[in-house]
Amino acid sequence: MSTSNKNIVLLGGGAREHAMAWKLTQDGATVHVLPGNGGIPNSHPEISATDFPAVQSFCEAHGVKLIVVGPEAPLAAGVVDYFAGSDIRVFGPSRAGAVLESSKVWSKDFMRRHGVATAQSWQYRSDQLDEARAKATELDGQVVVKYDGLAAGKGVYVCSSLAEAEQALTDLQAEHTGWFSFLLEEKLTGPEISIIGITDGNRIRLLAPSQDHKQLLAGDKGPNTGGMGAYCPVPFADDNVLAAIRTDIVDPTLLGLQNEQFDFNGFLYFGVMLSPQGPKLLEYNVRLGDPEAEVLLPALESSLLELIEATLDGNLAQTTVWQRPGYYVGVVLASGGYPAAKFPTGFPITGLDKLPDNIHAFHGATRQQDGELVTSGGRVMVLVGHGQELEEAVAQVYTEVEKVKFKDAYIRTDIGQRPTPVLEGRW
């Protein structure tokens, strides 16, 4: 049965959640964001997204019957399981389903079991670093090192030499105390794209293909971050590319979900590399990507609320996803020093009142302090522009980014400007 009113709790507090709250509000919902941030309307910073009893009390006090989950942490902690059997519905997978993201090892085993195209990989424990070094040597350092658990988008080391592989394993050991597991994967080549859909475990409705920019510096240099910007749609992701991804990755994933011992409702993210051997799945996420959500949701003409309710009601087959024309480009304004573990925050943010109405400013790490908006973390906000051509959207957003100021603000200067790749091999 459909949600009786449009009173919603949204869990999370980043720019992705701001974009979700904006879209759901556009769809006619009243959205309470727990904890939210300094720039999201109806934020409640006193309530943690993983404090489920407090979330439940809030829902009961405000007559909320639907919870939409933004980040991975509440899903991995079992928010869906906590509310199972109550009259409050949660859009997202159960804790068992969230393991697709929260464990790289389990996820890779799922891919193998169900014939999903992916890279070769080898599993190790923290007491097997010597064996991992031997495998990295055998592969001449052309490996990807992946920490098994959640790492806020920063648990992956892409290595191009034996020295880099050695350093990655050293960093992994320094970063994680006690017992842990990790993967070594063969290093694939080719452009990456993000494919994100809404699924009930049987059917999926895909949003526009998008592309994230993970590295800190222009030209895809520097350390991995949580994402420095994104754009959609992706010009080279034509019908042939999308059909191959559907056949080799999406369809076997859906069959796998139907064969596992859990139900899956929610967003499903496919990180895909277009290798010379065809599309290969790099990872799953069980939520909207960030910063992909910040461009995908303005691009979505269909009602997100209706898609969510149709998924929960078992009516996804009767829905269609409509996209707005043109291109959307999002640029992250980050704190100086990000993505290091520590950097200064608390700097006043100015210039937002100078932005035109056609620019979205989605707040990430902001808070209110003594009546002033200040920075509170690494990725402070995402500005999103739109144009009929990609170049137009890029030019628009970079013009407007210059108006927003805070101490030591940093942006990556080439979002949406990678050279068009030539797809080789199977393509």
C-alpha positions in Angstrom: 0.0 0.0 0.0 1.3 3.5 -0.8 2.6 5.9 1.8 -0.5 7.6 3.3 1.1 11.0 3.3 4.1 12.7 1.8 5.9 13.2 5.2 9.4 11.7 4.8 12.5 11.2 6.9 15.7 11.2 4.9 18.8 9.8 6.7 22.2 11.4 6.0 23.9 14.8 6.0 25.9 15.4 2.9 25.5 17.0 -0.5 23.9 13.8 -1.8 21.2 14.0 0.8 20.7 17.7 0.0 20.1 16.8 -3.6 17.7 14.0 -2.5 15.8 16.3 -0.2 15.6 19.0 -2.9 14.2 16.4 -5.4 11.7 14.9 -3.0 10.5 18.3 -2.1 10.1 19.1 -5.8 8.0 15.9 -5.9 5.6 17.4 -3.3 7.0 15.7 -0.1 7.8 17.3 3.3 11.3 16.1 4.0 12.9 16.0 7.5 16.7 15.3 7.2 18.5 13.5 10.0 21.0 14.9 10.8 21.3 17.1 7.7 23.7 20.0 7.7 23.9 23.8 7.8 22.4 24.3 4.4 19.6 21.6 4.1 16.2 22.8 5.1 14.5 20.9 7.9 17.8 19.5 9.2 17.9 17.9 12.7 21.6 17.8 13.7 20.7 16.4 17.1 19.7 13.0 15.6 22.3 10.7 14.2 21.4 8.7 11.1 22.4 5.5 12.9 20.6 6.2 16.2 17.6 4.1 15.2 15.6 4.5 18.4 15.9 8.3 18.1 14.9 8.1 14.4 11.9 5.9 15.4 10.8 8.4 18.1 11.1 11.3 15.6 9.0 9.4 13.0 6.3 8.6 15.5 6.2 12.2 16.8 5.9 13.6 13.2 3.6 11.0 11.7 6.3 9.8 9.3 5.7 6.4 7.5 8.6 6.4 5.0 12.3 6.6 5.6 14.7 7.1 2.6 18.3 6.3 3.3 21.1 8.4 1.8 24.5 7.0 2.9 25.8 3.5 3.4 26.4 3.5 7.1 22.8 3.2 8.3 22.1 0.4 5.7 25.2 -1.5 6.9 24.1 -1.0 10.5 20.7 -2.6 9.7 18.2 0.3 9.6 15.9 -1.8 7.3 16.0 -4.7 9.7 15.3 -2.4 12.7 12.1 -1.2 11.2 11.0 -4.5 9.7 7.5 -5.4 11.0 6.6 -1.8 11.9 4.3 0.5 10.0 7.3 2.6 9.0 8.8 1.6 5.6 12.4 2.1 4.7 13.7 2.5 1.2 17.0 0.6 1.0 18.3 -2.9 1.3 18.5 -5.0 4.5 21.8 -5.4 6.3 22.3 -8.7 4.4 21.8 -6.9 1.1 24.0 -4.0 2.1 27.0 -6.4 2.3 27.2 -6.0 -1.5 28.9 -2.7 -0.6 30.1 -3.1 3.0 32.3 -6.2 2.1 34.4 -6.1 -1.0 35.3 -9.7 -0.5 31.6 -10.9 -0.2 30.7 -8.7 -3.2 33.4 -10.2 -5.3 32.2 -13.7 -4.4 28.7 -12.6 -5.4 30.0 -11.5 -8.8 31.7 -14.8 -9.3 28.7 -16.9 -8.2 26.4 -15.2 -10.6 28.5 -14.7 -13.6 28.9 -10.9 -13.4 31.8 -9.7 -15.6 34.6 -8.4 -13.3 38.4 -8.4 -12.8 40.3 -11.4 -11.5 41.0 -11.1 -7.8 42.8 -12.7 -4.9 41.7 -12.5 -1.2 44.1 -12.1 1.7 44.0 -11.5 5.4 46.1 -9.0 7.4 48.4 -11.8 8.4 49.1 -12.7 4.7 50.8 -9.5 3.6 53.9 -11.4 2.4 51.7 -13.6 0.2 50.0 -10.5 -1.2 53.4 -8.9 -1.9 54.4 -12.0 -3.8 51.2 -11.8 -5.9 51.8 -8.1 -6.6 55.3 -8.9 -7.7 54.0 -11.6 -10.0 51.7 -9.0 -11.5 54.5 -6.5 -11.8 52.7 -4.1 -9.5 49.8 -3.7 -11.9 47.2 -4.3 -9.2 44.4 -2.6 -7.3 44.4 -3.1 -3.5 40.9 -3.0 -1.9 40.2 -2.9 1.8 37.3 -5.2 2.6 35.1 -2.9 4.6 33.6 0.6 4.3 36.2 3.3 3.9 34.2 6.4 2.7 35.4 5.9 -0.9 39.0 5.9 0.1 39.9 2.3 0.7 41.1 1.6 -2.8 44.7 1.9 -4.1 45.3 1.8 -7.8 48.9 0.8 -8.4 51.1 1.1 -11.6 54.4 -0.2 -10.2 55.8 -2.6 -7.6 56.8 0.4 -5.5 53.2 1.7 -5.5 51.8 -1.7 -4.6 54.3 -2.0 -1.7 53.3 1.4 -0.5 49.6 0.6 -0.8 50.0 -2.5 1.4 52.1 -0.6 3.9 49.4 2.1 4.1 46.7 -0.4 4.4 48.4 -2.0 7.4 49.0 1.4 9.0 45.4 2.5 8.4 43.7 -0.6 9.9 44.6 -2.1 13.3 43.8 -5.7 14.2 42.5 -8.3 11.9 41.1 -7.4 8.5 40.8 -8.8 5.0 41.5 -7.3 1.6 41.6 -8.0 -2.1 44.2 -7.7 -4.8 42.7 -7.3 -8.2 44.2 -7.3 -11.7 44.5 -3.7 -12.9 42.1 -3.1 -15.7 42.3 -0.2 -18.3 39.7 1.9 -19.9 37.3 4.7 -19.0 35.0 4.3 -16.0 31.3 5.2 -15.8 28.7 5.0 -13.1 25.4 3.2 -13.8 22.8 3.8 -11.0 19.3 2.4 -10.8 16.4 1.9 -8.6 15.5 -1.8 -8.1 13.1 -4.1 -6.2 15.5 -7.0 -6.8 13.5 -8.2 -9.8 13.4 -5.2 -12.1 15.6 -2.1 -12.3 15.0 1.4 -13.7 18.3 3.0 -14.7 19.1 6.7 -14.3 21.4 8.5 -16.8 25.0 7.2 -17.1 27.3 9.5 -15.2 31.0 9.9 -14.6 32.8 10.7 -11.3 36.2 12.3 -10.9 37.8 10.5 -7.9 41.4 11.8 -7.9 42.1 15.1 -6.2 44.0 16.8 -9.0 43.3 17.6 -12.7 44.3 15.0 -15.2 43.3 12.2 -12.8 46.4 12.7 -10.6 46.9 12.6 -6.9 45.1 10.6 -4.1 41.6 9.2 -4.3 38.9 11.2 -2.7 35.2 10.7 -2.1 34.7 12.4 -5.5 35.6 15.9 -6.8 32.8 16.3 -9.3 30.6 14.5 -11.8 28.6 15.0 -14.9 25.8 13.3 -16.8 24.9 11.9 -19.3 28.1 10.4 -20.7 28.4 11.1 -24.4 30.4 8.0 -25.3 28.0 5.7 -23.3 25.9 5.0 -26.4 23.3 2.4 -26.9 25.8 -0.3 -27.7 27.8 0.4 -24.6 24.7 0.4 -22.4 23.4 -2.8 -24.0 26.7 -4.6 -23.2 26.7 -3.3 -19.6 23.1 -4.6 -19.3 24.0 -8.0 -20.7 27.3 -8.6 -18.9 26.6 -6.9 -15.5 23.1 -5.6 -14.8 21.1 -8.7 -15.8 23.3 -11.3 -14.1 23.2 -9.1 -11.0 19.4 -9.0 -10.9 19.4 -12.8 -11.3 21.8 -13.0 -8.5 19.7 -10.9 -6.2 16.7 -13.2 -6.9 18.8 -16.2 -5.9 20.2 -14.8 -2.7 18.6 -15.2 0.7 17.5 -11.6 1.1 15.1 -9.1 -0.5 16.6 -6.0 -2.1 14.8 -2.6 -2.4 16.7 0.5 -3.1 19.3 2.2 -5.2 22.0 0.0 -6.8 25.2 1.5 -8.1 27.4 -0.2 -10.6 31.0 1.2 -11.0 31.9 0.0 -14.5 35.2 0.0 -16.4 34.9 -0.2 -20.2 37.9 -2.5 -20.7 39.2 -3.8 -24.1 37.6 -7.1 -23.1 34.2 -5.5 -22.5 32.5 -3.9 -19.5 33.8 -5.0 -16.1 32.2 -4.3 -12.8 34.6 -2.7 -10.3 32.2 -2.4 -7.4 28.6 -2.2 -6.2 27.2 0.5 -3.9 23.8 0.1 -2.4 22.9 3.8 -2.5 23.1 6.7 -4.8 26.7 7.7 -5.6 28.1 11.0 -4.3 28.8 13.3 -6.2 26.8 11.5 -9.0 23.5 12.0 -7.2 24.0 15.8 -7.3 23.9 15.7 -11.2 21.5 12.8 -11.7 18.7 14.1 -9.6 18.5 17.5 -11.3 18.6 15.6 -14.6 15.7 13.3 -13.5 12.3 14.6 -14.8 10.4 11.7 -13.3 9.2 11.9 -9.7 11.8 10.2 -7.4 9.0 9.8 -4.8 6.8 7.9 -7.2 9.7 5.7 -8.2 10.5 4.9 -4.5 6.8 4.2 -3.7 6.4 2.0 -6.8 9.5 0.0 -5.8 8.2 -0.6 -2.2 4.7 -1.4 -3.6 6.0 -3.9 -6.2 4.9 -1.7 -9.1 8.3 -0.8 -10.5 7.4 -2.6 -13.8 4.7 0.0 -14.4 7.1 3.0 -14.2 9.2 4.8 -16.7 12.3 7.0 -16.1 12.3 10.3 -18.0 15.4 12.5 -18.2 15.6 16.2 -18.8 17.5 17.2 -22.0 21.1 18.5 -21.9 24.0 18.0 -19.6 24.5 18.5 -15.8 28.0 19.2 -14.3 28.8 19.2 -10.6 32.0 20.7 -9.1 33.0 20.0 -5.5 34.3 22.9 -3.4 36.6 21.2 -0.9 38.5 22.3 2.2 42.2 22.9 1.8 44.1 19.8 2.9 41.4 17.3 1.9 41.5 14.3 1.7 44.1 14.1 4.5 42.8 12.9 7.8 43.0 16.3 9.4 42.6 19.8 8.1 41.2 23.1 9.5 37.4 23.8 9.3 35.1 26.5 10.7 35.7 29.0 7.9 32.8 31.3 6.9 31.3 30.7 3.5 30.2 33.7 1.4 28.9 34.3 -2.1 26.0 31.9 -2.2 23.6 34.8 -2.5 25.3 35.8 -5.8 24.4 32.5 -7.5 21.7 32.6 -10.2 18.6 30.5 -9.8 19.7 28.0 -12.5 22.7 26.9 -10.3 22.1 24.3 -7.6 24.3 24.6 -4.5 24.1 21.3 -2.6 25.6 21.6 0.9 27.9 18.8 2.1 30.2 19.7 5.0 28.6 22.9 6.3 27.1 23.9 9.7 25.6 27.0 11.3 27.8 28.6 13.9 26.7 31.8 15.7 24.3 32.6 12.9 26.9 32.1 10.2 27.4 29.3 7.6 30.9 27.7 8.0 32.8 24.7 6.7 32.7 21.5 8.8 34.5 18.9 6.7 36.3 17.9 3.5 33.7 18.2 0.7 32.0 21.5 1.6 29.4 21.7 -1.2 28.7 20.9 -4.8 27.7 23.5 -7.4 25.7 22.1 -10.4 25.2 23.8 -13.7 23.2 22.8 -16.8 23.6 23.3 -20.5 22.3 21.9 -23.8 25.9 20.9 -24.6 28.5 19.5 -22.1 30.9 22.3 -22.8 28.2 24.9 -22.0 27.4 23.2 -18.7 31.1 23.1 -17.8 31.6 26.8 -18.6 28.5 27.8 -16.7 29.3 26.0 -13.4 33.0 27.1 -13.4 31.9 30.7 -13.9 29.6 30.5 -10.8 32.1 28.5 -8.6 34.3 31.6 -8.6 31.6 33.5 -6.6 31.6 31.1 -3.6 34.4 31.8 -1.1 35.9 30.3 2.0 39.5 30.1 3.3 41.7 27.7 1.4 38.8 26.5 -0.9 40.0 24.0 -3.5 38.3 22.8 -6.7 39.4 20.4 -9.3 39.6 22.4 -12.6 38.7 19.8 -15.2 35.4 18.2 -14.2 33.5 17.0 -17.4 36.6 17.8 -19.6 38.3 14.4 -20.0 39.3 13.7 -23.6 36.7 11.5 -25.4 38.1 8.0 -25.0 38.6 5.6 -28.0 37.1 2.3 -26.9 39.4 -0.5 -28.0 39.1 -4.3 -28.2 35.6 -5.7 -28.0 34.0 -2.4 -28.7 
